[in-house]
Amino acid sequence: MAIQQTSGLSLILRLQIDNTASFSDVASAIGEAGGDIIAVDVIHVHKDHVVRDITVNVHNEAHRERVVESLSKRNGIKVVNVSDRTFLVHLGGKIEIQARTPVKNRDDLSRVYTPGVARVCQAIAEDPSKAFQLTIKRNTVAVVSDGTAVLGLGDIGPEAAMPVMEGKAMLFKQFADVDAFPICLNTKDPDEIVRTVIALSPGFGGINLEDISSPRCFEVEERLKEALDIPVFHDDQHGTAVVLLAGLINALKIVDKRMEDLRVVVCGIGAAGVACTRILKSAGVPTVIGVDRQGIIEAGKHYENPVWDWYAQNSNPEKLTGTLDDAIRGADVFIGVSGPGVLTVDHLKSMARDPIVFAMANPTPEIAPEDAEPYVRILATGRSDYPNQINNVLCFPGMFRGALDARARDINEDMKLAAADAIASCVPEDQLNEQYIIPSVFNKQVVKAVSRAVAEAAYRSGVARRVPKFDVSAE
């Protein structure tokens, strides 16, 4: 997941205004600093002063400081507190647990707790699979992070990672009615992470790994997939890859090219870059060339990152050497999961006809969209303020909804490919164009399409323990 800049902030300034000052003094101070007052509320009125909340629009953090400073310099005005709507949303956390069955009397109590609950416990002890029917395991996912690769902020620790994991849990519930709980671990040791998640797993139907730094994230995911019989999904890898492939499927319809003819350059060989390469290969792309700071990843070299050794053996069939300049010449598609300023107009000019560019670095893409647009046929980014946003929210809610519905043991490559096709299908053929290759995250059809496709793929690939509600055998 990557951090995204906003176009502005809405501050709430709590001010104590003495009788020696007036509201016009407040308005002048805010106006002189370039702030825009949009609401005023009276909180307390006292004999010698009034406390008001003033809602003010500002451009960014620096502008916020100018407004506060301007107010602080005025006689008779005291800045009691400064907050904004984002912080207010997070007060006390963003999620809560609610009982599904009210306890109004002793009879209710005896059913949900002792003594009645003992019979349910015995049933699960005799047949552990009944935990999927009789506990929250049926519909609950753990969102697990160690706080080492949070947004664009890096290693900020488990406490600071919690707001992101809470937000993920909210999205699970809102988009797919999946209950999710944030778990941030106070360890960076892969062994301890794996042991802890395994120990916690009985209460969950799936594990969503989030914001764990590369290359440890690969080891953690693989070991958990081997150890557990519930889906384990590292969203930073596979969510990005699935949505990328969905966008590419539709982009190819516009430029009239085929997967099996593509030459693709992936820039940034971390978690997302490796996953994007894997799914492209699974989708039939023959030539993928990976480029990182050290240049083109090539066979025959030894890399400190063991995943790069795998990458070198499974990419770059042309055995190219050099830098991005060499890799991108004649390429049909550029996929950026790296950083700003990596891609230039000269690079774009050297690509094949109708270049397709996915510049997904956040908050600043590999090339400014305004600079790229004259030279590319199709452009996608990770940002919401440009067309064709590659956003993981299009994938993970439906992915887990389908996996839970099928009671899948795993999330495999077939399920990921099915999810990508389903996302792509949510853009009607008669609406498909260069500015619209990927559906909106608020398109309600996406989760339905993805969950069904994933459940069907789980059933057909043999990892489902439950036949989905729809009749897959008849299709």
ABEGO torsion letter per residue (X at the ends): XBBBBBABBBBBBBBBBBAABBAAAAAAAAAAAGBBBABBBBABBBAABBBBBBBBBBABAAAAAAAAAAAAABBGBBBABBBBAAAAAABGEABBBBBABBBABAAAAAAABOAAAAAAAAAAAABAAAAAAABAAAABBBBBBAGABBEAAEBAEAAAAAAAAAAAAAAAAAAAGBBBBBBBBBBABAAAAAAAAAAAAAABABBBBBGBBOAAAAAAAAAAAAABABBBBBAAAAAAAAAAAAAAAAAAAAAGBBAAABBBBBBGBBAAAAAAAAAAAAAGBABBBBBBAAEBBBBGBBBABAAAAAAAAABGAAGBBEBAAAAABGBABBBBBBBBGABBAAAAAABBBGBBBBBABOABBABBAAAAAAABABBBBABAABBGBBBAAAAAAAAAAAAAAAGBABBBAAAAAAAAAAAAAABBAAABBAABABBBAABAAAAAAAAAAAAAAAAAAGABABBBABBAAAX
